[in-house]
């Protein structure tokens, strides 16, 4: 299968008119610059109507970039948790 065909299949999988169940993605993030990238990825997926659960570590404060991305992500109404005990509760409340 060519890369173009794979890309087109991916696009149609996330098409809002697709009658299949929406996919669920869990993204685990730390606190540094990589967290900003992970949160950005979560935002883009949520904008494509993927159900996203973002799990953030509470061990250290988020970087400035990650805080900025988190504010944007929260506009998508995606789920965010930092409690391991509440993780499954958030995950199954879709």
Secondary structure as a PSIPRED ss2 file (coil, helix, strand):
# PSIPRED VFORMAT (PSIPRED V4.0)

   1 X C   1.000  0.000  0.000
   2 X C   1.000  0.000  0.000
   3 X H   0.000  1.000  0.000
   4 X H   0.000  1.000  0.000
   5 X H   0.000  1.000  0.000
   6 X H   0.000  1.000  0.000
   7 X H   0.000  1.000  0.000
   8 X H   0.000  1.000  0.000
   9 X H   0.000  1.000  0.000
  10 X H   0.000  1.000  0.000
  11 X H   0.000  1.000  0.000
  12 X H   0.000  1.000  0.000
  13 X H   0.000  1.000  0.000
  14 X C   1.000  0.000  0.000
  15 X C   1.000  0.000  0.000
  16 X C   1.000  0.000  0.000
  17 X C   1.000  0.000  0.000
  18 X C   1.000  0.000  0.000
  19 X C   1.000  0.000  0.000
  20 X C   1.000  0.000  0.000
  21 X C   1.000  0.000  0.000
  22 X C   1.000  0.000  0.000
  23 X C   1.000  0.000  0.000
  24 X E   0.000  0.000  1.000
  25 X E   0.000  0.000  1.000
  26 X E   0.000  0.000  1.000
  27 X E   0.000  0.000  1.000
  28 X E   0.000  0.000  1.000
  29 X E   0.000  0.000  1.000
  30 X C   1.000  0.000  0.000
  31 X C   1.000  0.000  0.000
  32 X C   1.000  0.000  0.000
  33 X H   0.000  1.000  0.000
  34 X H   0.000  1.000  0.000
  35 X H   0.000  1.000  0.000
  36 X H   0.000  1.000  0.000
  37 X H   0.000  1.000  0.000
  38 X H   0.000  1.000  0.000
  39 X H   0.000  1.000  0.000
  40 X H   0.000  1.000  0.000
  41 X H   0.000  1.000  0.000
  42 X H   0.000  1.000  0.000
  43 X H   0.000  1.000  0.000
  44 X H   0.000  1.000  0.000
  45 X H   0.000  1.000  0.000
  46 X H   0.000  1.000  0.000
  47 X H   0.000  1.000  0.000
  48 X C   1.000  0.000  0.000
  49 X C   1.000  0.000  0.000
  50 X C   1.000  0.000  0.000
  51 X E   0.000  0.000  1.000
  52 X E   0.000  0.000  1.000
  53 X E   0.000  0.000  1.000
  54 X E   0.000  0.000  1.000
  55 X E   0.000  0.000  1.000
  56 X E   0.000  0.000  1.000
  57 X C   1.000  0.000  0.000
  58 X C   1.000  0.000  0.000
  59 X C   1.000  0.000  0.000
  60 X C   1.000  0.000  0.000
  61 X C   1.000  0.000  0.000
  62 X C   1.000  0.000  0.000
  63 X C   1.000  0.000  0.000
  64 X H   0.000  1.000  0.000
  65 X H   0.000  1.000  0.000
  66 X H   0.000  1.000  0.000
  67 X H   0.000  1.000  0.000
  68 X H   0.000  1.000  0.000
  69 X H   0.000  1.000  0.000
  70 X H   0.000  1.000  0.000
  71 X H   0.000  1.000  0.000
  72 X H   0.000  1.000  0.000
  73 X H   0.000  1.000  0.000
  74 X H   0.000  1.000  0.000
  75 X C   1.000  0.000  0.000
  76 X C   1.000  0.000  0.000
  77 X C   1.000  0.000  0.000
  78 X C   1.000  0.000  0.000
  79 X E   0.000  0.000  1.000
  80 X E   0.000  0.000  1.000
  81 X E   0.000  0.000  1.000
  82 X C   1.000  0.000  0.000
  83 X C   1.000  0.000  0.000
  84 X C   1.000  0.000  0.000
  85 X C   1.000  0.000  0.000
  86 X C   1.000  0.000  0.000
  87 X H   0.000  1.000  0.000
  88 X H   0.000  1.000  0.000
  89 X H   0.000  1.000  0.000
  90 X H   0.000  1.000  0.000
  91 X H   0.000  1.000  0.000
  92 X C   1.000  0.000  0.000
  93 X C   1.000  0.000  0.000
  94 X C   1.000  0.000  0.000
